[in-house]
Amino acid sequence: MKPKLAIVKIGGNVIENKTELAKFLSSFSLMAEPKILVHGGGKLATELGKKLGIASKMVGGRRITDAQSLELITMVYAGLANKNIVAQLQAKHCNAIGLSGADGNSIQAHKRPVKEIDFGFVGDIDGVNEETISNLLKVGFVPVFCAMSHDGKGQLLNTNADTIASEIAIGMSNEYETTLYYCFEKKGVLLDVENDDSVVKHINSETYQELLEKKIIADGMLPKMHNCFHALNNNVQKVCIGDVSMLATKSTLFTTLTL
Amino acid sequence: MKPKLAIVKIGGNVIENKTELAKFLSSFSLMAEPKILVHGGGKLATELGKKLGIASKMVGGRRITDAQSLELITMVYAGLANKNIVAQLQAKHCNAIGLSGADGNSIQAHKRPVKEIDFGFVGDIDGVNEETISNLLKVGFVPVFCAMSHDGKGQLLNTNADTIASEIAIGMSNEYETTLYYCFEKKGVLLDVENDDSVVKHINSETYQELLEKKIIADGMLPKMHNCFHALNNNVQKVCIGDVSMLATKSTLFTTLTL
C-alpha cells in the first residue's frame, strides 16, 4: 500500500489575515501524515505594487505578469509570505522548508505562448520533480511551495497556486496515496451562495455534471472544480474543499470530491 | 577521510551587478566538490526601502533592523536575490535549493540583547543544524543561504552573511573537511590598499598578528579577518579571500588563511 500524502492549498484570504493564518498553521502542523503546503500571496503583492507605484496590468479582465509584477511576486510570495509561514511552522515543531518551483528544480514550466493575449511571465507547468519532493519528504521535511515555477533557463514564472497544488498532487500520486485540500473562506461548494451552510458534502463525476447543468457551479468555482476533476482523473485519490476547520481532526462540514 | 565541502560567501557588490553575478555563478556551478552558497542582498534592500519611503535607520554608525527593514530584507534577500540565484544556477545544471535559516530550522539564533543600542531584529547565531544541511547535501542539493536566521518562536532575524558563512563552515566541520571562501571585489588582503595587485598570498596566525600590528589589516577588514580566524580556530581547514576568479580552476591571485 502506498503511504498517504496530503497536499494543502491555502487561499489568499487566509494569507492576508494574521489570525486566520495562525489558526490554519496550527491545524496544518497537527496533521499526522506527510504533507505539503501550497500558497500564493493574495493581495499582498498588489498592495506592495501600489506603494511602489506599480499598477496591476489587466488585459481583457486577465492579469498580466510583466517584469515588475514578477519582481513583486518573487519578493512577496517567495520572500515575505513563504518565509513567515516557514518560521511560524517551525515554531509549531513542523519541519517546514520553503520552496519556489526553481528550488531543487521542483516545478518545471514554460512561458505561456502568446496568442490573443501576452500574459507575460506566466508559467504553464510541464512537470513536477517527484524525486526532489520525495527526497525532502523522506528526510522529514514539510515542503511549503509558493506559487512560482521556472523554465530551467534561469527565468522564474508566476503560476496559479491552485494549479501548482493539483500538479504536485498528480505528480506525487505514483508514489503516494494523495489527498488534495483546497482551503478557502467558504465551508465548501454551496448549493445556495447566499447560505454558507448549504454545503454539498459529496460530489462525484456524475453529480458534478448535474451541478454544472443546474449552474450551481459557476463563475470562480468553474476553474477550481475543473482543476479538482483534472486531479481526480490523474490518480489523485480525493479532493476536499472547505475552510480552515476542515483540517482539524473533529472537523464537520466540507465538500469531498471523488471520481 | 572526511569528504570535502566548500562554503562560498558572495559580497553585495557581486549580487548588485548582473554581469559579475552571472560570471560568479558560472564559476560556482563548475566547482566539483559539494558546496554551499551564502549571500546577502547588498544595496538592493536599501534601494527598495528608498522607493517605499522607508529610510535605513542608523544609531552610532550601526544599522538598525526595525520591523519594516526586516520585511524589506525578507523580500529582497529570501525572495528576489535568493530565487533569482537559484533559477540561474538551475539553468547551469547546478541543483540549487534556496534557504533562509528558518527553512529546515537550519540556522537558530536569538534576538541580540539590548545593551547600549537596540539593534532590532538582528539574530546572533546559537547553532547550525548539521542534520538538515547534511541531508540536503547527501541527496545532491546545493544549498543557497540568504543572510537570515530565526529564533524558533516564529521570528525571522537579520544576520550578517559573513557570520552565517563562517558558522555554517564551523558547524559542518564535524562531518566534512571544510574550506570557506569569501568572494568580494578585491583580489584578496592587500599590503597596499592603493595597489590591487599587492595581495598577501598566505596568512597564518603568526603573520596575522604582524599585519595587525603594522595596521595593514584595518577598518572593514578587521571583522572579516576576525571571522576567518574564528572559523580556523573552530576546525575549518582553510579560508580563501579573493574576487570571482578565485573559484575558477586556473585562478591565480588570492589570499589563503590557515592556522
HADDOCK unambig.tbl for C-alpha pairs under 7 A between the chains (distance, minus, plus):
assign (segid A and resid 51 and name CA) (segid B and resid 52 and name CA) 6.35 0.50 0.50
assign (segid A and resid 52 and name CA) (segid B and resid 51 and name CA) 6.34 0.50 0.50
assign (segid A and resid 52 and name CA) (segid B and resid 52 and name CA) 6.00 0.50 0.50
assign (segid A and resid 71 and name CA) (segid B and resid 80 and name CA) 6.65 0.50 0.50
assign (segid A and resid 74 and name CA) (segid B and resid 79 and name CA) 5.39 0.50 0.50
assign (segid A and resid 74 and name CA) (segid B and resid 80 and name CA) 5.45 0.50 0.50
assign (segid A and resid 75 and name CA) (segid B and resid 75 and name CA) 4.25 0.50 0.50
assign (segid A and resid 75 and name CA) (segid B and resid 76 and name CA) 5.97 0.50 0.50
assign (segid A and resid 75 and name CA) (segid B and resid 79 and name CA) 4.45 0.50 0.50
assign (segid A and resid 75 and name CA) (segid B and resid 80 and name CA) 5.16 0.50 0.50
assign (segid A and resid 76 and name CA) (segid B and resid 75 and name CA) 5.97 0.50 0.50
assign (segid A and resid 78 and name CA) (segid B and resid 79 and name CA) 4.87 0.50 0.50
assign (segid A and resid 79 and name CA) (segid B and resid 74 and name CA) 5.40 0.50 0.50
assign (segid A and resid 79 and name CA) (segid B and resid 75 and name CA) 4.47 0.50 0.50
assign (segid A and resid 79 and name CA) (segid B and resid 78 and name CA) 4.87 0.50 0.50
assign (segid A and resid 79 and name CA) (segid B and resid 79 and name CA) 3.72 0.50 0.50
assign (segid A and resid 80 and name CA) (segid B and resid 71 and name CA) 6.64 0.50 0.50
assign (segid A and resid 80 and name CA) (segid B and resid 74 and name CA) 5.44 0.50 0.50
assign (segid A and resid 80 and name CA) (segid B and resid 75 and name CA) 5.15 0.50 0.50
assign (segid A and resid 86 and name CA) (segid B and resid 102 and name CA) 6.38 0.50 0.50
assign (segid A and resid 86 and name CA) (segid B and resid 103 and name CA) 6.32 0.50 0.50
assign (segid A and resid 87 and name CA) (segid B and resid 102 and name CA) 5.28 0.50 0.50
assign (segid A and resid 87 and name CA) (segid B and resid 150 and name CA) 6.87 0.50 0.50
assign (segid A and resid 87 and name CA) (segid B and resid 154 and name CA) 4.58 0.50 0.50
assign (segid A and resid 87 and name CA) (segid B and resid 155 and name CA) 6.34 0.50 0.50
assign (segid A and resid 87 and name CA) (segid B and resid 156 and name CA) 6.54 0.50 0.50
assign (segid A and resid 88 and name CA) (segid B and resid 154 and name CA) 4.22 0.50 0.50
assign (segid A and resid 90 and name CA) (segid B and resid 105 and name CA) 6.69 0.50 0.50
assign (segid A and resid 90 and name CA) (segid B and resid 152 and name CA) 6.16 0.50 0.50
assign (segid A and resid 90 and name CA) (segid B and resid 154 and name CA) 6.81 0.50 0.50
assign (segid A and resid 91 and name CA) (segid B and resid 152 and name CA) 5.10 0.50 0.50
assign (segid A and resid 91 and name CA) (segid B and resid 153 and name CA) 4.53 0.50 0.50
assign (segid A and resid 91 and name CA) (segid B and resid 154 and name CA) 5.11 0.50 0.50
assign (segid A and resid 95 and name CA) (segid B and resid 104 and name CA) 5.51 0.50 0.50
assign (segid A and resid 95 and name CA) (segid B and resid 105 and name CA) 6.90 0.50 0.50
assign (segid A and resid 96 and name CA) (segid B and resid 103 and name CA) 6.04 0.50 0.50
assign (segid A and resid 96 and name CA) (segid B and resid 104 and name CA) 5.69 0.50 0.50
assign (segid A and resid 97 and name CA) (segid B and resid 103 and name CA) 4.35 0.50 0.50
assign (segid A and resid 97 and name CA) (segid B and resid 104 and name CA) 5.11 0.50 0.50
assign (segid A and resid 98 and name CA) (segid B and resid 103 and name CA) 5.99 0.50 0.50
assign (segid A and resid 102 and name CA) (segid B and resid 86 and name CA) 6.37 0.50 0.50
assign (segid A and resid 102 and name CA) (segid B and resid 87 and name CA) 5.26 0.50 0.50
assign (segid A and resid 103 and name CA) (segid B and resid 86 and name CA) 6.31 0.50 0.50
assign (segid A and resid 103 and name CA) (segid B and resid 96 and name CA) 6.03 0.50 0.50
assign (segid A and resid 103 and name CA) (segid B and resid 97 and name CA) 4.35 0.50 0.50
assign (segid A and resid 103 and name CA) (segid B and resid 98 and name CA) 5.99 0.50 0.50
assign (segid A and resid 104 and name CA) (segid B and resid 95 and name CA) 5.51 0.50 0.50
assign (segid A and resid 104 and name CA) (segid B and resid 96 and name CA) 5.68 0.50 0.50
assign (segid A and resid 104 and name CA) (segid B and resid 97 and name CA) 5.11 0.50 0.50
assign (segid A and resid 104 and name CA) (segid B and resid 141 and name CA) 6.75 0.50 0.50
assign (segid A and resid 105 and name CA) (segid B and resid 90 and name CA) 6.68 0.50 0.50
assign (segid A and resid 105 and name CA) (segid B and resid 95 and name CA) 6.90 0.50 0.50
assign (segid A and resid 141 and name CA) (segid B and resid 104 and name CA) 6.76 0.50 0.50
assign (segid A and resid 150 and name CA) (segid B and resid 87 and name CA) 6.85 0.50 0.50
assign (segid A and resid 152 and name CA) (segid B and resid 90 and name CA) 6.16 0.50 0.50
assign (segid A and resid 152 and name CA) (segid B and resid 91 and name CA) 5.09 0.50 0.50
assign (segid A and resid 153 and name CA) (segid B and resid 91 and name CA) 4.52 0.50 0.50
assign (segid A and resid 154 and name CA) (segid B and resid 87 and name CA) 4.58 0.50 0.50
assign (segid A and resid 154 and name CA) (segid B and resid 88 and name CA) 4.22 0.50 0.50
assign (segid A and resid 154 and name CA) (segid B and resid 90 and name CA) 6.81 0.50 0.50
assign (segid A and resid 154 and name CA) (segid B and resid 91 and name CA) 5.11 0.50 0.50
assign (segid A and resid 155 and name CA) (segid B and resid 87 and name CA) 6.32 0.50 0.50
assign (segid A and resid 156 and name CA) (segid B and resid 87 and name CA) 6.53 0.50 0.50
